[in-house]
Amino acid sequence: MPCWSGSRNGSSGRVTGSDMVKVVTLFLIGMLVLALFGRLRMPGRHRKARCPSCGRPLIGPGPCGCGARG
């Protein structure tokens, strides 16, 4: 059965301020990389499709509810 009270390198297992800064920095860098890959995969998805006749948002490939071809 493992003993969780101590660590292998002799430290007390406490998280110091510099460790927390490292963790937060790595997390933010990871989020930035994920956002960049998301933009590369879907570059044209930022426009909002609206009906030219009534201005309602178009959801899906079908016509608008007002009867106009969207």
C-alpha positions in Angstrom: 0.0 0.0 0.0 1.5 3.4 -1.0 2.2 6.0 1.6 0.9 9.4 0.4 2.2 11.5 3.3 5.6 12.3 1.8 7.2 12.6 -1.6 10.1 10.8 -3.1 12.4 13.8 -3.4 12.3 14.7 0.2 10.1 17.8 -0.1 7.1 18.3 2.2 4.6 18.2 -0.6 3.6 21.8 -0.3 2.9 23.9 -3.3 5.0 27.1 -3.3 4.2 30.3 -5.0 6.6 29.7 -7.8 5.1 26.3 -8.5 1.7 27.8 -8.7 2.9 30.4 -11.2 4.4 27.7 -13.3 1.2 25.7 -13.3 -0.9 28.7 -14.3 1.6 29.7 -17.0 1.6 26.3 -18.5 -2.2 26.2 -18.4 -2.5 29.5 -20.2 0.0 28.5 -22.8 -2.0 25.3 -23.4 -5.2 27.2 -23.8 -3.5 29.6 -26.3 -2.3 26.6 -28.4 -5.8 25.1 -28.4 -7.3 28.4 -29.5 -4.8 28.7 -32.3 -5.5 25.2 -33.6 -9.2 25.9 -33.4 -8.8 28.9 -35.6 -6.7 27.0 -38.1 -9.3 24.3 -38.4 -12.3 26.5 -38.8 -11.2 29.9 -40.3 -14.5 30.8 -42.0 -16.8 30.1 -39.1 -16.8 33.6 -37.6 -19.5 35.1 -39.7 -23.2 35.1 -38.6 -25.7 33.9 -41.2 -28.8 36.1 -41.3 -31.8 36.1 -43.6 -31.4 38.9 -46.1 -35.2 39.6 -46.0 -36.1 39.7 -42.3 -32.7 39.6 -40.6 -33.3 36.5 -38.4 -30.4 34.2 -37.8 -30.3 31.2 -40.1 -29.9 27.8 -38.5 -29.1 24.9 -40.8 -29.3 24.8 -44.6 -33.1 25.2 -45.0 -35.0 28.3 -45.9 -35.9 31.0 -43.3 -39.2 30.9 -41.4 -40.4 34.0 -43.2 -40.5 32.2 -46.5 -37.6 33.9 -48.1 -34.7 31.8 -49.5 -31.8 32.3 -47.2 
